[in-house]
């Protein structure tokens, strides 16, 4: 079984690639997106599985899914899940100085195990619900400066998500990115959209007309890692999703995750996860069994 791959939504090719809907679901099968999905549960209860890990869905559950994450969800028996769902291109978060003020942490994450969801309660839920309803009304309307208002409300909703999830602001005072640093974000956007393809620093350098040495330096200064480390991190995250949500052989997982050779995949996986792909799959499945949670294999 290979999870469905979704790569488009209404107006994805417009100058403001953002779409919002209010829908009712009983279940959605395993899939991943080539874009960011941000959602809020309004009514009903159920469960969601993200990269093989299950969590509850309740009114006030807010979920932020990045392109490499595979998920599925279902309502409890006799119930339905009513949700606000936003689909948008990553460049809406990387087009301004906000990227240097913490938004890059939402995109890249400070570690590979950060939660993809949070639960709003009490006053925070009331505040969040009012904010999301305003965002929806703005999306459905046609008032002047609509894209500006939508982006502002989206950033406010993301700020609420970060605060409620317990994330901390950067230790240093935010500084607008330098002129040189701004050019890294179109590259990052492209890497996120094409990390399953054959990518190299040289090819990116030629495509974006940035000298390879300068591009390599920008990756190091902006993210603290080399380009190939970022690429391998994204591919390993995708591989983890496939290991937990499919029965693909590990060699096929390596290929489907963008690695051209199995030894490179094995070395990268061991370095990033501290264990082999087989050990990772077995440990996660044992953990699911120990906690009596259903898995793909049950």
N, C-alpha and C positions, 0 to 999 in steps of 0.2 A: 504494500500500500504506500503510495506517495501522496503527501498532502497537496491539496489543490493550491495552485499558485495564481494569485489575483494581482493583476498589474495595471488596472485602469479603474477610474471612477468618473462620473460626469464632470466635465470641465477640467480634466487633468492637464490638458494641453493649453489652457487659457493663461492669461497673464496673472491670474490669481487662482492657483490650483487648490481650491478648498471646497469641500462639499459636506453638507450636514443633513442628517435625516433622523426622524423619530419612527422607530419600527418596533413591532412585536414579534418575538421569536419563541418557539418551544425548544428548538435545537439547531445548532449550526455545526457542520462537520469540520474536520481538521483542515486548516488552510493557513497560508501566510500571504502577506501583502508586499508589494513593491513600493509601498508608501507608508506613512505613519497613520495609525488609527487611534483615536482618543474617544473614550465612551464613558457614559454615566448611566447607571441603572436607576430607573424611576419607579418601577413596580415589579413585584414578583421576586422569587428566590430561585437559586439554582447553583450550578458549579461551572467553573471554567478551568481548562487545562492549558497552561502556557509553557511551552518547551518541556512538556512532560510533568509539570508540577501543578497540582490542583489547588484551587482556592474557592471559597464561597462567593457567590454573587448575591448581594442584598441591595435594597434601595440605598443609594449613597455610595455604592462601589464605583470607583473611578479607575479606569484601566488605560494605560498608555503602551501601545504596541509598536515596536520598531520593525523595520523591514525584515530582519533575520528571524523574528520570533514566530513560531507556529502555535496556533491556538484553536480551541474548539469549546463550545459551551452548550449547556442544556438546562432548561427549566426543570424544577421539581415536578413530580407527577401531579397532574391536575392544575398546574400553574402555567403562566406565560411570563416572559421577561419583556418589559417595556423599556426601551433604551434610547437615549440620544447617542448618535454615532457621528463623529467627525472623521473624514478622510482628507488628508492634505499632504502636499509635497514638502519635503524637508527644507527646501529653500525658504519657506515662510519663517523658519526659525533661524536661518543663517544669513539673512539679507541685511542685517543691521548690526549695530554695536552690541545688541543684546546677546549675541553669540558669545562674546568675550566676557559677559557678565554672569554667565552660568548656564546658558542654554546648551552649550556644547556638552555639559555634563549630562543633560537629559538625553542627548543624542548618543554620545559615546559611552556614558556611564563611567563612574570611578572604579567600578569593579564589575565583573561579568555576572555576579549573582544578585545584583540589586533588584528589588521587587518591581514588577511591572504594574502593580495595582496598589490602591490605598482605599480606606473606608472612611467616608465622611460621616460624622455623627453630630447630633445636637445642633448647636449654632452653626458649626461649619457646614453641615448638610443644608440647612436653610439658606445660608449664604451661597453655597455652591449651586443649589437648585435654582435660585433666583438668577444667578449669573448665566447658567446654561440656558434657561428659558429666554433670557434677553439675547443671548447669542443666536438661538434658534429663530427668534422673531426677526432679528437683523438679517439673518440668512434668507428668510422667506420674503423679506420686504425688498423695496427698490429705492430706498432713500439715497440722497447724495452722500458721497464718500463712504459708500457701503464697504468696500474692501478695507479701508483704513479702520473703520469701526470693528469689522470682523477680526482683523489681526490683533487689535488692541484687546478685545474681549477674549480671544484665544490665548494671548499671553497672560491675561489675568487668570484664566482658568488653569493654565499650566502652572502658574505661580502658586495657586491654591493646592494643586496636586503635589507640588514639591514640598510645600510647607506641611501638609497633612501627612506626607509619607516620612517625615522626620529628617529629610535631607538638610544639610547645612549650606549656608552661603559660602562662597570662597573666602579664605582667611584674609586676603588682601583686598584693598578697596578696588572696585571695578575701574578699569581704564579702557577707554576706547581703543580698539585694535589699530595697530599702525597701518600705514598705507600698504606696506608689503604683506602684512598678515591677512588683509582682506581677501587677497587673491587665492588663499588656500581653500576657502569654503566651496567655490565651484568644483574644485578638485575632489573635496570630501564628498560632496553631493554625488558626483559621478562615480566615485568608488562605491558608495552605498548602493547605487542603482545597478552597478555592474560587477560587484565583487565575485560573482560566480563565473565571470568571463575571464579570459586570459588578460591579466593586467601586469604592467611593469612600470617602474619609475620612468624609464626612458620613453615609453609610449605616452604616459601622462604628460611628461615634459613637452613632447612634441605637440600633443593635442592642445595644451593650454599655453604653449609658447612661454614656458618658464624653464630656465636653465636647470638641469637635473640637480646640480649642487645646491642651488637656491631652494628648489622644491624640497629636497631632502632636509635642508636646514629648517624650513618652515614647518614640516611635519614634526620635527624634533622639538622646536620651540613652542608649538601650539599644543601638542598632545604628549610630549615627553617620550615618544616612541618613534622608531623608524617606520617608514611607509610599509615595508613588508610585514612588520609586526602588527600594524593595524589591519592589513589585508588578511593575515592569518587569523587574527582575533575574530574578525567577522565570519570567516569561513568556518572556524572551529565552533562558533556559536551556532551557525547553521547546521553543522554536523551534529552537535548535541541535540538539536531539535529533531533531526531525523532519527538519531539513535533511540530517542525516547518515544517518538510518535509514529514510527514505522517499523516494519520487519525487514528492511533492506539489509543485505549483507554489508559488513563493514567496508569492504573494498568498494562497493557501490556507493556507500555513503561518502567516501573520500572523493570519488569522481563527481557525484552530485553536488558536493560542496565547493567545487572549483579547483581542487588540487589536481595537478597533472600527474603526480606520482604518489603511490601509496607510502613509500618511505618518508617523503616530505610531509605528508599528512600525519603520519605516526609521530614524527619528531615534533611537529608543531603542536599536536594535541597533547603530548606528554609534557612539553614545556609549559603550555598554558593551563592545562587542567591538573597536572601532577600525577596523571595515571594514563593508562592506555585507553583507547576507545572501547575495547571489550570490557575492561574493568569498570569504566564509567557506566556503560549500559547495565552491567550486572549489579553494580552497587545501587543504582537508582531503582532498578526493578525490585531488589531486595527491600529497599526502603519503602516502596509502595506496598509490598506484601506485608511488611511488618506493621504498617499503619492501616492495613485492611482497605487500601485505596484501589479502585479498579485501574487497570493499565490497559494499554493497547492490546496486550497479549491475552487478557482475560476474556 
